[in-house]
Amino acid sequence: MTIKAQESEQNFTRMLRDAPIGMCMHRDDGHCVYVNDVCLELLDMTKAQFYKASEVGLAWRDAVHDEDWEMVNRIWRSAIEKGIAVSAEFRVKAQRPQGEVRWLEISAQQRLDREGNLEHLYVWLRDISSGKQLAEQKLQDALETKRRSEIFIDMYESDMSKVAVPSANF
């Protein structure tokens, strides 16, 4: 390998390692062959836990919130078996500070060999918790505004029913 090729490979490796997004690469059988530190941090797993879990199935199975597991598993199987790109949102079991739920967005893209068979599955994870929390807060604010509006309307209607309306004698 030439020096230029080695430098290029080193730069690419550093880029994968230092990227601000979780990344991992899986073989067609689902076994993980690469994971970066951000991915491990997002899943709240050590590298040893991740690779050990990878030996028996989906490496990050234990990190996925129980209520989201079926959906994640279905999407994962579609990506591997049908060779389609997928994207989904799910929660992880690990709680953030102050008990907040961590939401992740997963995107997966296939790399096919020359015969069109799945060679690797590239997976990217991104923390979308702040966006989810903002959306939840906006929903709560809207519901509170609606509740207060309904109270105001009820009070206004109640007050109006007590007002004596003079009858018109023509």
Secondary structure, DSSP 4 states (H G I P E B T S, - for coil): --HHHHHHHHHHHHHHHH-SSEEEEEETTS-EEEE-HHHHHHHT--HHHHHHHHHTS-TTGGGB-GGGHHHHHHHHHIIIII---EEEEEEEEEEPGGGPEEEEEEEEEEEE-TTS-EEEEEEEEEE-HHHHHHHHHHHHHHHHHHHHHHHHHHHHHHHHHHSPPPPP--
